[in-house]
């Protein structure tokens, strides 16, 4: 199943890097949406179907934590999972993000397998190894 992903970062080159890393990871994406800050992200979220949001913290106009707070106030948007992708790695920032409602936290730089694991876990996808094992069990007598 393909998921629509919104990448929110004030750096267009970082948005491109994140998109490329997600592609390389093998996570199944239908469409990518991009926004340069939280305000742009809210506009995308109001107009397009998004399954998961990856957001930086430090951005102008509306930062990532403010975006999470705004999403949590909206009945429709509050169910969309947000993963923070940031260079901010202090335990305090990570805990604050999770307390505000982030479902995951990825510290830049990161590897494709890191992002795939986190996105797959949040979106409920079965990892390939487990899927292979489950297929072996099909048709068995239980």
C-alpha positions in Angstrom: 0.0 0.0 0.0 1.4 3.4 -1.0 1.3 6.3 1.4 1.2 10.0 0.7 4.0 11.8 2.5 4.3 15.5 3.3 7.9 16.7 3.9 8.2 20.0 5.8 11.6 21.7 5.9 12.7 25.3 5.2 15.5 24.0 3.1 14.5 22.8 -0.4 17.7 20.8 -0.7 17.0 19.0 2.6 13.4 18.2 1.4 15.0 16.7 -1.8 17.5 14.7 0.3 14.7 13.4 2.6 12.6 12.4 -0.5 15.6 10.6 -2.0 16.4 8.8 1.2 12.8 7.6 1.5 12.9 6.4 -2.1 16.1 4.5 -1.5 14.7 3.0 1.6 12.0 1.2 -0.3 9.1 2.7 1.7 6.1 2.7 -0.6 5.1 6.3 -1.4 2.2 7.3 -3.6 2.7 11.0 -3.7 5.2 13.5 -2.1 4.0 16.9 -0.9 6.4 19.6 0.2 6.2 22.7 2.4 8.8 25.2 3.6 7.2 25.8 7.0 4.3 24.9 9.2 1.9 27.4 7.6 2.5 26.0 4.1 2.1 22.5 5.6 -1.3 23.3 6.9 -2.4 24.6 3.5 -1.3 21.3 1.9 -3.0 19.3 4.7 -6.3 21.2 4.0 -6.2 20.5 0.3 -4.5 17.1 -0.2 -4.7 13.6 1.2 -1.6 13.1 3.4 -1.0 9.9 5.3 2.2 10.9 7.2 4.1 14.2 7.9 7.9 14.5 8.3 8.8 17.8 9.7 11.8 19.7 10.8 11.6 21.7 14.0 13.5 25.0 13.3 11.6 26.8 10.5 10.5 30.4 10.0 6.8 31.5 10.3 5.6 28.3 12.0 8.1 25.8 13.4 7.5 22.0 13.6 6.3 22.0 17.2 3.8 24.7 16.4 2.7 22.7 13.4 2.1 19.6 15.6 0.1 21.8 18.1 -2.1 23.2 15.2 -2.7 19.7 13.8 -3.8 18.4 17.2 -6.4 21.1 17.4 -8.1 20.0 14.2 -10.4 17.0 14.3 -9.3 15.7 10.8 -5.6 16.5 11.1 -5.0 15.2 14.6 -5.0 11.6 13.4 -2.2 12.1 10.9 1.1 10.9 12.3 4.0 13.3 12.5 7.7 12.3 12.5 10.2 15.0 13.5 13.3 15.0 11.3 15.8 17.4 12.8 19.4 18.2 13.7 18.1 18.9 17.2 19.1 15.8 19.1 18.9 16.8 22.8 16.8 14.5 24.9 14.8 17.6 26.1 13.7 18.4 22.5 13.0 14.8 21.6 10.8 14.4 24.7 9.0 17.7 24.1 8.3 16.6 20.5 6.9 13.3 21.6 4.9 14.9 24.4 3.3 17.3 21.9 2.2 14.4 19.8 5.0 13.4 17.4 4.9 9.7 16.7 8.6 9.4 15.9 11.9 11.3 15.9 14.8 11.0 13.5 18.0 12.9 14.0 19.7 14.2 10.9 21.8 12.7 9.3 20.0 9.4 9.1 20.2 6.2 7.0 17.5 4.9 4.6 16.9 1.8 6.8 16.3 4.1 9.8 13.6 6.1 8.0 12.0 2.9 6.5 11.8 1.2 10.0 10.2 4.3 11.6 7.8 5.0 8.8 6.8 1.3 8.4 6.3 0.9 12.2 4.1 4.0 12.4 2.1 3.2 9.3 1.6 -0.5 10.4 3.4 -2.0 7.4 4.8 -5.5 7.9 8.6 -5.8 7.5 9.7 -8.0 4.5 11.2 -10.7 6.7 8.0 -11.0 8.8 5.9 -11.0 5.6 8.0 -13.8 4.2 7.6 -15.8 7.4 3.9 -15.2 7.5 3.6 -16.4 3.9 5.2 -19.7 4.9 2.5 -20.2 7.5 -0.4 -19.8 5.0 -2.2 -22.9 4.2 -0.9 -24.7 7.3 -3.1 -26.8 9.5 -3.7 -25.0 12.8 
